[in-house]
Amino acid sequence: MISPTNVVLGAASGMGAATAALLAPRGRLLLADLDATKLSEVAAALGGDVDTIVCDVTRQVDVDALVEATGTLGALVVTAGLSPSMARGQMIYDVNLIGAERVVRAFESIVAAGSAAVVFASMAGHLVTADPDIDAILDEPDAADLFDRLDAAGLDSDEPGFAYALSKRGVVRLVQRHASAWGAKGGRILSLSPGIIDTGMGQLEASNEPAMATMVETSPLARMAAAEEVAKVAAFLVSEDASFMTATDVLVDGGCVAVTGGIR
């Protein structure tokens, strides 16, 4: 019997690297990211049965190669994403939402009994006002006219802040849409929404958005989280200890959304 492979996409840094460290003792591990050098450094630090592959989620050929290299799927954790300070809005949609849809759909072909996936969303997706018309657009992330439809709905599809929040809301919804297909094969799929995390990306956003400091200070736990704290939740969700969890979002935000208002 071929042993399943656990995959972390976005493993070169931050919460992806922290999750990889927790999954390494569970068997064969495949680490994917854009940065080959950092991937190699993470893999070398972990040791054991760890392979790496460069993957750009905006390229179908890369995603297909990742699926092929996986073989039999154990766990899939997708942390790859862009924040508002890293790109224009359309690129953020392309990576965070369209890319996530591409990955989830491709991996469905190798889902088996016991497979489990966690796709990272964000608490930002919980802070946007619900709009059925916008949600309908987000539910078709691979539509050729996605950006035209967003613009026609009164949104600037290239505005980074809205793109980040809406793309992450879309991730929560895509997990719900794909859960039945995964379940039919004996698999599970969830989203995880981190709050303000003490990673390179989190620090970049905090430096560019002073309001984040207030959000941290007024949250129930009144601090940022370490990457490892979120990684522990991801590692739990793809384990057998979470065997009856699927099609839902797990909010790991120190209580920020609760005091800010949540999904409206």
Contacts in CASP RR format, 6 or more apart in sequence:
PFRMAT RR
TARGET T0000
AUTHOR 0000-0000-0000
METHOD contacts of the structure
MODEL  1
MISPTNVVLGAASGMGAATAALLAPRGRLLLADLDATKLSEVAAALGGDV
DTIVCDVTRQVDVDALVEATGTLGALVVTAGLSPSMARGQMIYDVNLIGA
ERVVRAFESIVAAGSAAVVFASMAGHLVTADPDIDAILDEPDAADLFDRL
DAAGLDSDEPGFAYALSKRGVVRLVQRHASAWGAKGGRILSLSPGIIDTG
MGQLEASNEPAMATMVETSPLARMAAAEEVAKVAAFLVSEDASFMTATDV
LVDGGCVAVTGGIR
2 71 0 8 1.000
2 72 0 8 1.000
3 27 0 8 1.000
3 28 0 8 1.000
3 72 0 8 1.000
4 28 0 8 1.000
4 72 0 8 1.000
4 73 0 8 1.000
4 74 0 8 1.000
4 75 0 8 1.000
4 112 0 8 1.000
4 115 0 8 1.000
5 28 0 8 1.000
5 29 0 8 1.000
5 30 0 8 1.000
5 69 0 8 1.000
5 70 0 8 1.000
5 71 0 8 1.000
5 72 0 8 1.000
5 73 0 8 1.000
5 74 0 8 1.000
6 23 0 8 1.000
6 26 0 8 1.000
6 27 0 8 1.000
6 28 0 8 1.000
6 29 0 8 1.000
6 30 0 8 1.000
6 74 0 8 1.000
6 75 0 8 1.000
6 76 0 8 1.000
6 77 0 8 1.000
6 238 0 8 1.000
7 29 0 8 1.000
7 30 0 8 1.000
7 31 0 8 1.000
7 32 0 8 1.000
7 66 0 8 1.000
7 70 0 8 1.000
7 73 0 8 1.000
7 74 0 8 1.000
7 75 0 8 1.000
7 76 0 8 1.000
7 77 0 8 1.000
8 16 0 8 1.000
8 19 0 8 1.000
8 20 0 8 1.000
8 23 0 8 1.000
8 29 0 8 1.000
8 30 0 8 1.000
8 31 0 8 1.000
8 32 0 8 1.000
8 77 0 8 1.000
8 79 0 8 1.000
9 32 0 8 1.000
9 33 0 8 1.000
9 55 0 8 1.000
9 57 0 8 1.000
9 66 0 8 1.000
9 76 0 8 1.000
9 77 0 8 1.000
9 78 0 8 1.000
9 79 0 8 1.000
9 80 0 8 1.000
9 103 0 8 1.000
10 16 0 8 1.000
10 31 0 8 1.000
10 32 0 8 1.000
10 33 0 8 1.000
10 78 0 8 1.000
10 79 0 8 1.000
10 80 0 8 1.000
10 81 0 8 1.000
11 17 0 8 1.000
11 19 0 8 1.000
11 20 0 8 1.000
11 31 0 8 1.000
11 32 0 8 1.000
11 33 0 8 1.000
11 39 0 8 1.000
11 42 0 8 1.000
11 52 0 8 1.000
11 79 0 8 1.000
12 31 0 8 1.000
12 33 0 8 1.000
12 34 0 8 1.000
12 35 0 8 1.000
12 38 0 8 1.000
12 39 0 8 1.000
12 42 0 8 1.000
13 33 0 8 1.000
13 35 0 8 1.000
13 38 0 8 1.000
13 42 0 8 1.000
13 199 0 8 1.000
13 200 0 8 1.000
14 79 0 8 1.000
14 199 0 8 1.000
14 200 0 8 1.000
14 201 0 8 1.000
14 227 0 8 1.000
15 79 0 8 1.000
15 120 0 8 1.000
15 194 0 8 1.000
15 197 0 8 1.000
15 199 0 8 1.000
15 227 0 8 1.000
15 230 0 8 1.000
15 231 0 8 1.000
15 234 0 8 1.000
16 77 0 8 1.000
16 79 0 8 1.000
16 227 0 8 1.000
16 231 0 8 1.000
17 42 0 8 1.000
17 227 0 8 1.000
18 227 0 8 1.000
18 228 0 8 1.000
18 230 0 8 1.000
18 231 0 8 1.000
19 77 0 8 1.000
19 79 0 8 1.000
19 231 0 8 1.000
19 234 0 8 1.000
19 235 0 8 1.000
20 29 0 8 1.000
20 31 0 8 1.000
20 42 0 8 1.000
20 46 0 8 1.000
20 50 0 8 1.000
21 46 0 8 1.000
21 228 0 8 1.000
21 231 0 8 1.000
22 231 0 8 1.000
22 232 0 8 1.000
22 234 0 8 1.000
22 235 0 8 1.000
23 29 0 8 1.000
23 75 0 8 1.000
23 77 0 8 1.000
23 235 0 8 1.000
23 238 0 8 1.000
24 46 0 8 1.000
24 47 0 8 1.000
24 48 0 8 1.000
24 50 0 8 1.000
26 75 0 8 1.000
27 49 0 8 1.000
28 49 0 8 1.000
28 50 0 8 1.000
28 51 0 8 1.000
29 46 0 8 1.000
29 49 0 8 1.000
29 50 0 8 1.000
29 51 0 8 1.000
30 50 0 8 1.000
30 51 0 8 1.000
30 52 0 8 1.000
30 53 0 8 1.000
30 66 0 8 1.000
30 69 0 8 1.000
30 70 0 8 1.000
31 39 0 8 1.000
31 42 0 8 1.000
31 43 0 8 1.000
31 50 0 8 1.000
31 51 0 8 1.000
31 52 0 8 1.000
31 53 0 8 1.000
32 39 0 8 1.000
32 52 0 8 1.000
32 53 0 8 1.000
32 54 0 8 1.000
32 55 0 8 1.000
32 66 0 8 1.000
32 80 0 8 1.000
33 39 0 8 1.000
33 54 0 8 1.000
33 55 0 8 1.000
33 80 0 8 1.000
34 54 0 8 1.000
34 55 0 8 1.000
34 56 0 8 1.000
36 52 0 8 1.000
36 54 0 8 1.000
39 52 0 8 1.000
39 54 0 8 1.000
40 52 0 8 1.000
42 52 0 8 1.000
43 50 0 8 1.000
43 51 0 8 1.000
43 52 0 8 1.000
51 69 0 8 1.000
53 65 0 8 1.000
53 66 0 8 1.000
53 69 0 8 1.000
54 62 0 8 1.000
55 62 0 8 1.000
55 63 0 8 1.000
55 65 0 8 1.000
55 66 0 8 1.000
56 62 0 8 1.000
57 63 0 8 1.000
57 80 0 8 1.000
57 95 0 8 1.000
57 99 0 8 1.000
57 100 0 8 1.000
57 102 0 8 1.000
57 103 0 8 1.000
58 94 0 8 1.000
58 95 0 8 1.000
58 98 0 8 1.000
58 99 0 8 1.000
58 102 0 8 1.000
60 102 0 8 1.000
60 106 0 8 1.000
63 99 0 8 1.000
63 102 0 8 1.000
63 103 0 8 1.000
63 106 0 8 1.000
64 106 0 8 1.000
66 103 0 8 1.000
66 106 0 8 1.000
67 106 0 8 1.000
67 107 0 8 1.000
67 109 0 8 1.000
67 110 0 8 1.000
70 107 0 8 1.000
70 110 0 8 1.000
71 110 0 8 1.000
72 110 0 8 1.000
72 112 0 8 1.000
73 107 0 8 1.000
73 110 0 8 1.000
73 111 0 8 1.000
73 112 0 8 1.000
73 115 0 8 1.000
74 112 0 8 1.000
74 114 0 8 1.000
74 115 0 8 1.000
74 116 0 8 1.000
74 238 0 8 1.000
75 115 0 8 1.000
75 116 0 8 1.000
75 117 0 8 1.000
75 118 0 8 1.000
75 238 0 8 1.000
75 239 0 8 1.000
76 103 0 8 1.000
76 107 0 8 1.000
76 115 0 8 1.000
76 116 0 8 1.000
76 117 0 8 1.000
76 118 0 8 1.000
76 238 0 8 1.000
77 117 0 8 1.000
77 118 0 8 1.000
77 120 0 8 1.000
77 234 0 8 1.000
77 238 0 8 1.000
78 100 0 8 1.000
78 103 0 8 1.000
78 104 0 8 1.000
78 117 0 8 1.000
78 118 0 8 1.000
78 119 0 8 1.000
78 120 0 8 1.000
79 120 0 8 1.000
79 234 0 8 1.000
80 95 0 8 1.000
81 95 0 8 1.000
81 96 0 8 1.000
81 120 0 8 1.000
82 91 0 8 1.000
82 92 0 8 1.000
82 95 0 8 1.000
82 96 0 8 1.000
82 164 0 8 1.000
83 92 0 8 1.000
83 164 0 8 1.000
83 201 0 8 1.000
83 202 0 8 1.000
83 204 0 8 1.000
83 205 0 8 1.000
84 92 0 8 1.000
84 160 0 8 1.000
84 161 0 8 1.000
84 163 0 8 1.000
84 164 0 8 1.000
84 205 0 8 1.000
84 208 0 8 1.000
84 209 0 8 1.000
85 160 0 8 1.000
85 204 0 8 1.000
85 205 0 8 1.000
85 208 0 8 1.000
86 92 0 8 1.000
86 201 0 8 1.000
86 204 0 8 1.000
87 95 0 8 1.000
87 160 0 8 1.000
88 158 0 8 1.000
88 160 0 8 1.000
88 163 0 8 1.000
89 157 0 8 1.000
89 158 0 8 1.000
89 159 0 8 1.000
89 160 0 8 1.000
89 161 0 8 1.000
89 162 0 8 1.000
89 163 0 8 1.000
89 164 0 8 1.000
90 147 0 8 1.000
90 157 0 8 1.000
90 158 0 8 1.000
90 163 0 8 1.000
92 160 0 8 1.000
92 161 0 8 1.000
92 163 0 8 1.000
92 164 0 8 1.000
92 167 0 8 1.000
93 141 0 8 1.000
93 146 0 8 1.000
93 147 0 8 1.000
93 157 0 8 1.000
93 163 0 8 1.000
93 166 0 8 1.000
93 167 0 8 1.000
96 163 0 8 1.000
96 164 0 8 1.000
96 167 0 8 1.000
96 168 0 8 1.000
96 171 0 8 1.000
97 138 0 8 1.000
97 141 0 8 1.000
97 166 0 8 1.000
97 167 0 8 1.000
97 168 0 8 1.000
97 170 0 8 1.000
97 171 0 8 1.000
97 174 0 8 1.000
98 141 0 8 1.000
98 142 0 8 1.000
98 146 0 8 1.000
99 141 0 8 1.000
100 119 0 8 1.000
100 141 0 8 1.000
100 171 0 8 1.000
100 174 0 8 1.000
101 141 0 8 1.000
101 142 0 8 1.000
101 174 0 8 1.000
102 142 0 8 1.000
103 119 0 8 1.000
104 117 0 8 1.000
104 119 0 8 1.000
104 174 0 8 1.000
104 175 0 8 1.000
104 178 0 8 1.000
104 189 0 8 1.000
105 178 0 8 1.000
107 117 0 8 1.000
108 178 0 8 1.000
108 181 0 8 1.000
108 182 0 8 1.000
108 185 0 8 1.000
111 181 0 8 1.000
111 182 0 8 1.000
111 183 0 8 1.000
111 185 0 8 1.000
111 186 0 8 1.000
111 187 0 8 1.000
112 185 0 8 1.000
112 186 0 8 1.000
112 187 0 8 1.000
113 185 0 8 1.000
113 186 0 8 1.000
113 187 0 8 1.000
114 186 0 8 1.000
114 187 0 8 1.000
114 188 0 8 1.000
114 240 0 8 1.000
115 182 0 8 1.000
115 185 0 8 1.000
115 186 0 8 1.000
115 187 0 8 1.000
115 188 0 8 1.000
116 187 0 8 1.000
116 188 0 8 1.000
116 189 0 8 1.000
116 190 0 8 1.000
116 237 0 8 1.000
116 238 0 8 1.000
116 239 0 8 1.000
116 242 0 8 1.000
117 182 0 8 1.000
117 188 0 8 1.000
117 189 0 8 1.000
117 190 0 8 1.000
117 238 0 8 1.000
118 189 0 8 1.000
118 190 0 8 1.000
118 191 0 8 1.000
118 192 0 8 1.000
118 234 0 8 1.000
118 237 0 8 1.000
118 238 0 8 1.000
119 171 0 8 1.000
119 174 0 8 1.000
119 175 0 8 1.000
119 189 0 8 1.000
119 190 0 8 1.000
119 191 0 8 1.000
119 192 0 8 1.000
120 171 0 8 1.000
120 191 0 8 1.000
120 192 0 8 1.000
120 193 0 8 1.000
120 194 0 8 1.000
120 234 0 8 1.000
121 168 0 8 1.000
121 169 0 8 1.000
121 170 0 8 1.000
121 171 0 8 1.000
121 172 0 8 1.000
121 175 0 8 1.000
121 191 0 8 1.000
121 192 0 8 1.000
121 193 0 8 1.000
121 249 0 8 1.000
122 164 0 8 1.000
122 165 0 8 1.000
122 168 0 8 1.000
122 193 0 8 1.000
122 194 0 8 1.000
122 195 0 8 1.000
123 193 0 8 1.000
123 194 0 8 1.000
123 195 0 8 1.000
123 196 0 8 1.000
123 251 0 8 1.000
123 253 0 8 1.000
123 256 0 8 1.000
123 257 0 8 1.000
124 164 0 8 1.000
124 165 0 8 1.000
124 168 0 8 1.000
125 165 0 8 1.000
125 166 0 8 1.000
125 168 0 8 1.000
125 169 0 8 1.000
125 170 0 8 1.000
125 172 0 8 1.000
125 193 0 8 1.000
125 263 0 8 1.000
126 169 0 8 1.000
126 193 0 8 1.000
126 251 0 8 1.000
126 257 0 8 1.000
126 262 0 8 1.000
126 263 0 8 1.000
127 165 0 8 1.000
127 257 0 8 1.000
127 260 0 8 1.000
127 261 0 8 1.000
127 262 0 8 1.000
127 263 0 8 1.000
128 162 0 8 1.000
128 165 0 8 1.000
128 166 0 8 1.000
128 169 0 8 1.000
128 263 0 8 1.000
129 264 0 8 1.000
130 263 0 8 1.000
130 264 0 8 1.000
133 153 0 8 1.000
134 150 0 8 1.000
134 153 0 8 1.000
134 155 0 8 1.000
134 166 0 8 1.000
135 169 0 8 1.000
135 170 0 8 1.000
135 173 0 8 1.000
137 143 0 8 1.000
137 146 0 8 1.000
137 149 0 8 1.000
137 150 0 8 1.000
137 153 0 8 1.000
138 166 0 8 1.000
138 167 0 8 1.000
138 169 0 8 1.000
138 170 0 8 1.000
138 173 0 8 1.000
139 170 0 8 1.000
139 173 0 8 1.000
139 174 0 8 1.000
139 177 0 8 1.000
140 146 0 8 1.000
141 170 0 8 1.000
141 174 0 8 1.000
143 149 0 8 1.000
146 157 0 8 1.000
147 157 0 8 1.000
147 158 0 8 1.000
150 157 0 8 1.000
150 166 0 8 1.000
151 157 0 8 1.000
155 162 0 8 1.000
155 166 0 8 1.000
156 162 0 8 1.000
157 163 0 8 1.000
168 193 0 8 1.000
171 191 0 8 1.000
172 191 0 8 1.000
172 193 0 8 1.000
172 249 0 8 1.000
175 189 0 8 1.000
175 190 0 8 1.000
175 191 0 8 1.000
175 247 0 8 1.000
175 248 0 8 1.000
175 249 0 8 1.000
176 247 0 8 1.000
176 248 0 8 1.000
178 189 0 8 1.000
179 188 0 8 1.000
179 189 0 8 1.000
179 246 0 8 1.000
179 247 0 8 1.000
180 247 0 8 1.000
182 188 0 8 1.000
182 189 0 8 1.000
182 246 0 8 1.000
183 246 0 8 1.000
187 246 0 8 1.000
188 242 0 8 1.000
188 243 0 8 1.000
188 245 0 8 1.000
188 246 0 8 1.000
189 246 0 8 1.000
189 247 0 8 1.000
190 237 0 8 1.000
190 242 0 8 1.000
190 245 0 8 1.000
190 246 0 8 1.000
190 247 0 8 1.000
190 248 0 8 1.000
190 249 0 8 1.000
190 250 0 8 1.000
191 248 0 8 1.000
191 249 0 8 1.000
191 250 0 8 1.000
192 230 0 8 1.000
192 233 0 8 1.000
192 234 0 8 1.000
192 237 0 8 1.000
192 249 0 8 1.000
192 250 0 8 1.000
192 252 0 8 1.000
193 249 0 8 1.000
193 250 0 8 1.000
193 251 0 8 1.000
193 252 0 8 1.000
193 253 0 8 1.000
194 225 0 8 1.000
194 230 0 8 1.000
194 252 0 8 1.000
194 253 0 8 1.000
195 225 0 8 1.000
195 251 0 8 1.000
195 252 0 8 1.000
195 253 0 8 1.000
195 254 0 8 1.000
195 256 0 8 1.000
196 202 0 8 1.000
196 205 0 8 1.000
196 206 0 8 1.000
196 212 0 8 1.000
196 215 0 8 1.000
196 216 0 8 1.000
196 224 0 8 1.000
196 225 0 8 1.000
196 253 0 8 1.000
196 256 0 8 1.000
197 224 0 8 1.000
197 225 0 8 1.000
197 226 0 8 1.000
197 227 0 8 1.000
197 230 0 8 1.000
198 224 0 8 1.000
198 225 0 8 1.000
198 226 0 8 1.000
198 227 0 8 1.000
199 227 0 8 1.000
202 224 0 8 1.000
205 212 0 8 1.000
206 212 0 8 1.000
206 213 0 8 1.000
206 224 0 8 1.000
215 256 0 8 1.000
215 260 0 8 1.000
216 222 0 8 1.000
216 223 0 8 1.000
216 224 0 8 1.000
216 256 0 8 1.000
218 259 0 8 1.000
219 253 0 8 1.000
219 254 0 8 1.000
219 255 0 8 1.000
219 256 0 8 1.000
219 259 0 8 1.000
220 254 0 8 1.000
220 255 0 8 1.000
220 258 0 8 1.000
220 259 0 8 1.000
221 254 0 8 1.000
221 255 0 8 1.000
225 252 0 8 1.000
225 254 0 8 1.000
229 252 0 8 1.000
230 252 0 8 1.000
233 250 0 8 1.000
233 252 0 8 1.000
236 242 0 8 1.000
237 245 0 8 1.000
237 250 0 8 1.000
251 257 0 8 1.000
END
